[in-house]
Amino acid sequence: MFSIRELIAHKGAKVHTVPVTATVLDAARVMNGARIGAVVVLDDGAMVGILTERDILTRVVSPEAEPSRTFVAQVMTREVLTCEPETRISEARQVMRERRVRHLPVVEDGKLLGMLSIGDMNLVETETLAATIRHMEAYISGDVSL
């Protein structure tokens, strides 16, 4: 897997979303139910933000706001970093590292195609390293059939 398009095809394109009118409690239930750390926030089908675990901790839990009375629109991150399916995985990883984000929606022509997580980046890294080790072992043992 060397492209984001391939990674999305491998892991699936399901992106969990909530409407901009949802409460933080509603969004947290979606996140807990799906065992994910972020949801994309939509307004009339258009992405207007992202709500992450960090948003909830810093903007709801820490100030002791009531999750059932706090709307996602009040606490979501509005400036959503995204990537395109043709973005190189190394570029996406660099953006995530430098901007300190753990989720990156994949968008093409304004359409939401998928979501990358730091876990996806770790999986790609692990698979790449494992393949490199296999090739090096084959080279050392003289097995050129790979």
C-alpha positions as CSV (number, residue, x, y, z in Angstrom):
1,M,0.0,0.0,0.0
2,F,1.7,3.1,-1.2
3,S,-1.1,5.5,-1.9
4,I,-3.8,6.9,0.3
5,R,-6.4,5.7,-2.3
6,E,-5.1,2.1,-1.8
7,L,-5.1,2.5,2.0
8,I,-8.7,3.7,2.0
9,A,-9.7,0.8,-0.3
10,H,-8.0,-1.6,2.1
11,K,-9.5,-0.3,5.3
12,G,-12.8,0.9,4.0
13,A,-14.2,4.3,3.2
14,K,-16.7,4.5,6.1
15,V,-16.4,7.9,7.8
16,H,-18.5,8.5,10.9
17,T,-20.2,11.9,10.9
18,V,-22.5,14.0,13.0
19,P,-24.6,16.9,12.0
20,V,-23.5,20.4,13.2
21,T,-26.6,20.5,15.4
22,A,-25.6,17.4,17.4
23,T,-24.7,17.7,21.0
24,V,-21.2,16.7,22.2
25,L,-22.9,13.8,24.1
26,D,-24.4,12.6,20.8
27,A,-21.0,12.8,19.1
28,A,-19.3,11.0,22.0
29,R,-21.8,8.2,21.8
30,V,-21.0,7.8,18.1
31,M,-17.3,7.8,18.8
32,N,-17.6,5.3,21.6
33,G,-19.9,3.0,19.7
34,A,-17.5,3.0,16.7
35,R,-14.4,2.9,18.9
36,I,-13.0,5.9,17.0
37,G,-11.3,9.2,18.1
38,A,-12.9,11.7,15.8
39,V,-16.1,12.4,13.8
40,V,-16.5,14.7,10.8
41,V,-19.1,17.4,11.4
42,L,-21.5,18.1,8.5
43,D,-23.9,20.9,7.7
44,D,-26.2,20.1,4.8
45,G,-23.8,17.4,3.7
46,A,-20.8,19.6,3.6
47,M,-17.8,19.2,6.0
48,V,-17.6,22.1,8.3
49,G,-15.4,20.7,11.0
50,I,-14.1,17.8,12.9
51,L,-14.7,16.8,16.5
52,T,-11.9,14.9,18.2
53,E,-11.3,13.4,21.6
54,R,-8.9,16.3,22.3
55,D,-11.6,18.8,21.4
56,I,-13.9,17.2,24.0
57,L,-11.2,17.1,26.7
58,T,-10.0,20.7,26.2
59,R,-13.3,22.5,25.3
60,V,-15.9,20.4,27.3
61,V,-14.4,18.3,30.1
62,S,-11.8,20.8,31.3
63,P,-14.1,23.8,31.5
64,E,-16.8,21.5,33.0
65,A,-19.3,22.2,30.2
66,E,-22.4,20.0,30.1
67,P,-22.0,17.6,27.1
68,S,-25.8,17.2,26.6
69,R,-26.2,21.0,26.4
70,T,-23.1,21.8,24.4
71,F,-23.4,21.6,20.6
72,V,-20.7,20.2,18.4
73,A,-20.6,23.5,16.5
74,Q,-19.4,25.3,19.7
75,V,-16.4,23.1,20.3
76,M,-15.4,21.4,17.0
77,T,-12.2,22.3,15.1
78,R,-13.3,24.4,12.2
79,E,-10.0,24.4,10.2
80,V,-9.9,20.8,9.1
81,L,-6.7,19.6,7.6
82,T,-7.4,17.2,4.7
83,C,-5.5,15.3,2.1
84,E,-6.4,13.9,-1.3
85,P,-6.3,10.3,-2.4
86,E,-3.2,10.9,-4.5
87,T,-1.2,12.4,-1.6
88,R,1.8,10.3,-0.7
89,I,1.5,8.5,2.6
90,S,4.8,10.0,3.7
91,E,3.4,13.5,3.1
92,A,0.2,12.7,5.1
93,R,2.3,11.3,7.9
94,Q,4.5,14.5,7.9
95,V,1.4,16.8,8.1
96,M,0.0,14.7,10.9
97,R,3.3,14.9,12.8
98,E,4.0,18.5,12.2
99,R,0.5,19.8,12.9
100,R,0.0,17.3,15.7
101,V,-3.2,15.8,14.5
102,R,-4.3,12.2,14.6
103,H,-7.0,12.2,12.0
104,L,-7.0,13.4,8.4
105,P,-10.1,13.3,6.2
106,V,-9.5,12.3,2.6
107,V,-11.3,14.6,0.2
108,E,-11.5,14.7,-3.6
109,D,-13.4,17.3,-5.5
110,G,-15.2,18.3,-2.3
111,K,-16.3,14.8,-1.6
112,L,-15.4,13.0,1.6
113,L,-13.8,9.7,0.6
114,G,-12.4,8.4,3.9
115,M,-10.5,9.1,7.1
116,L,-6.9,8.4,7.9
117,S,-5.8,8.0,11.5
118,I,-2.5,7.8,13.1
119,G,-3.2,4.1,13.6
120,D,-3.4,3.7,9.8
121,M,-0.1,5.4,9.4
122,N,1.4,3.0,12.0
123,L,0.0,0.1,10.1
124,V,1.5,1.2,6.8
125,E,4.9,1.8,8.5
126,T,4.8,-1.7,10.1
127,E,3.9,-3.4,6.9
128,T,6.6,-1.5,5.0
129,L,9.2,-2.4,7.6
130,A,8.1,-6.1,7.6
131,A,8.3,-6.2,3.8
132,T,11.8,-4.6,3.9
133,I,12.9,-7.2,6.4
134,R,11.6,-10.1,4.3
135,H,13.4,-8.8,1.2
136,M,16.7,-8.3,3.2
137,E,16.4,-11.8,4.7
138,A,15.8,-13.3,1.2
139,Y,18.8,-11.4,-0.2
140,I,21.0,-12.5,2.6
141,S,19.9,-16.2,2.3
142,G,20.3,-16.0,-1.5
143,D,16.6,-16.7,-2.1
144,V,16.0,-14.6,-5.3
145,S,12.5,-16.1,-5.9
146,L,10.9,-13.1,-4.1
